[in-house]
Every structure is written in structure tokens, then in C-alpha cells.
Amino acid sequence: MLIIGIAGGSGCGKTTVVKKIIKNLPKDSVAIISQDSYYKDNGHKSAEERSKINFDHPSSIEFNLLIRHLEMLKEGKSIEMPIYSYLTCARAKETITIEPKKVIIVEGILILSSPRMRDRMDIKIFVDADGDDRLMRIIWRDLEERGRSFQQVLEHYEKYVKPMHLQFIEPTKRYADIIVPQGGKNQVAIDILSSRIKMNLNL
């Protein structure tokens, strides 16, 4: 089993990179673990308290559960990955069953910030993108998927996203084995990564 970590700032294009890598690999050989599924359950909090949650700080993630799930997959056991809603800030009662696969991709903005997570990764990737490009993607995503107004998106970016990126996410670039500039547009980097994965798996 090969465990690959894909990190990078919010809106950098991680999801696109993941999708393109999967496309290049044999069907059913990859399982995806999303860091976002492991946000702590805050459904009990008031709407005002939920609006102040800092999703860009490492303390917002239940890393113990994420690491336990990675270890279970490595042992050949299936896991029940939580489903998290940004609208309610709570975990759903349902879960997603993830079976062990030859390749496990863990993706999320903060996954390289945890030394215990890094220790469990065979390949560490940081997807890099210009701040302006990331902000544009964040605006579209938050308007469409997270029910925020334009003003709320900008306030949230200024208060949480940008300072946390500089403090906790950008510095993790130094732990990456591979840095992918321009996100999902960098087809050369994606092809090289896919070839490397195939070589490790003898595919």
C-alpha cells in the first residue's frame, strides 16, 4: 500500500490534481481520504458560535481519528469515514465505507502540519497556486457550496484563511517531496506523479 499526502492552500486546485492522478491509474486501485471529513463535530454550537469556527487551524481537525483510520487501512481493514457538513458544522449520522486499496490519497490543507501524519506518508505533495487564483476559487466555492454572502467570504478570508495559510499551511511546503505549481493545470507534474506511483506499485 502506498499512502500519498496532497496538501496546499485553500482553493489551490488539490481536488483537480487528485482527480487527474486517479484518471491515470488502474480503476479501483485508489481510495481517497479527505481531511475535511475529519473536522470536529460542532453541531451542538449556536449559529453565532459556528460562524466563528476557524476551519484553517490544525486544532479544528480530529487528527487522532484520521491517523487511526489510516492505520486500519494499512492493516487491511475497512473504515467508516465521517461525512461533514459546512452548513451545519456537524457530522452526519451516515458514514462512507472506505475499503483498503493499493493507493490511499489523503488530501487537505493541513495534512502536512501534523508530524504524525507526515510519518505515515510515502509521498508528500504540496500543490501551489497564486494567492489571487486561490481567492477567486474560494469566493466561488463559498458562495455556491457554503451559503456565505460575498461580504462574509471576504471577511472570513481576511480573518481566518489568509493568516492561517501564512502561519500553518505555507510553511509545510518544506516537508513536501514534490511541489506542483499551477495546481491542476500542471499536466507535466501530474504525469510525472502518476508514473512514479505506477513504478512504486509495479503497474
N, C-alpha and C positions, 0 to 999 in steps of 0.2 A: 504494500500500500504506500502511495505517495501522498503526503499532505502538503498542499500548496497554500500559502497565505497571500492574499491580494489586498493591499491597503492603499490609502490615498485619500486626499481631502474630499469633503462632501461635494458631489457634482463633478468629480474628475473624470468619470467615464469607466469606473470599475466594472459596472454591470455589463457594459458593452464588451469590454475585454474578456470577461468571463464567458459570455455567450459565444464570442468568436473562437475562443480556445476550445470550448465544448464541441463546436461545429467541426473542428479539425481532428477530433478524437473519436475512436470507435463508439458506437451507440451503447448506452447503458454502462459505460466504463467510469462515469464521473458522478459524484454526489456533491451537492452544493450546500454548505452550511453558511447561513447569513448571520453576521454579528447582530443585526437589527432584531432578530428573533429573540435575542437574549437580554433585551432591555429589561430592567427590573419592573415588576408589576406595580403600577401606581394608580390603578383603577379606583382605589379607595379614597384618593385625594379629591379635594374640591376643584372646580373648573379653574379657579384663580391659582391654586397651588400647581395644577397641571401645566398651566401656561408658563410657569417659571422653571419647569424642569430643564436641566442642561443636558441635552442628549449628546453633546460633544465632549463630555468629560468622562474619563475612564471609570469613575465611580458609578456611572449610570448603567454599566454592563455587569451582568452576573457571570463573571469570568469563571467562577468555580464550577458552575453547571456546564458551561461551554467546554471547559477542559475535560470534565468528567465524560461528556458525550463524545469528545474526540478519542479519549482513551477506550471507551466502549467500542467504538467503530474499529479501532485498531485491533481490538481483541476479537473482532468478527461478530459483534453483537449489533443489532439494530437499535436505533434511538427514537425517541418521540420529541422532535424539535418543536419548541413553543411557537405559537402564532401571536404576533404582537400588533396592536392597532395604535397608530399615532393619533387617531381621532379620540379614542377613549383612554389612551395611555395605560391600557390593561392587556393582559394575556387572555386569549380566548380559551374556552374550555376544551376546544378541539386542539389536536396537535398534528404534525406532519411526520409520518413514519419515514425515516431515512435508513436505508439498508447500506451495509458496508460495500464499498466499490474499490476498484484498483486505484482511482484518483479521488481524493477528497479536497475540494477547494473551499477554503474558509475566506469569506470576503467581508470587509467592513473598515470603517475609517480608523478604528482604534486597535485593530488586532495586533499590530506590531508594538503597541505601547506596553504590552504585558510580557515580561521576561519568560514567564511560564508558558505562554502561548508560543513565543518565538522558539523555545526549546523543542517544541513538538512539531515544528515545520521543517520539511525537507528543502523547500524552495520558498524564498520570501520575495515578493514582488511589490514595488511601490509604483502606482500609476500617478503620473504627474500631469498637471494642466495649469494654464494661466489662471490667476485669481479672477479675472474678468469673465472668462469662459465658465468657470465653476459657479460664479454668482448668477449668471444668466440661467444655467441649468437648475440651480437651487430655486430661483424665482418661479420658473415654470412648474417644477415639481411640487413646491409647497402650495402654489395656487390651485393646482389641479388635484393633488392627492391628499393634502393635509389640511384643507379647509381654511387656510390663512388668507387674510387680505394682503394686498400689495404692501401696505404700510407695516403690517405685522411681520411680513417676511423680511423687510429691510431692518426693522428694529431687532428681530431675532438674529439676523446675520451680524449686525454690529455688536450686539450684546454677548452673543454666545459663539456663533460659528467662526467668525474671523479670529477672535482672541484665542479660542481653544485650538484652532488649526495651528496657529503660531506656537502655542505652548506645548501641545501634546501630539499633533499629527505630523507636521513638517519635520520635526527633529527625528522621527522614526525612519526617515528616508535613509539614514546612515546604516540601518540594520538590514536594508534590502540587498539581496543578491543581484537583483535586476531592477533597474528603473525604466519605466515605459513613459517617455514623453508623449504628449498629444493624445493620451488615452486610447480610445477605440479606433482612432484614425490611423494609428501607427501599425499598419499591416505587417511591416517587416519584423517588428519586435514580436508581434503575435505569432507569426510563422516560426520565428526562432524559438520562442517559448514552447510552442506545440511540438516542434521537432525534439526539443530537449526532454519533454515529458514522455514522448513516444520512445526515445532512446532509453530512458530510465525504466520504462515498463517493458522493454524489448518488443515493442509493437511494430 
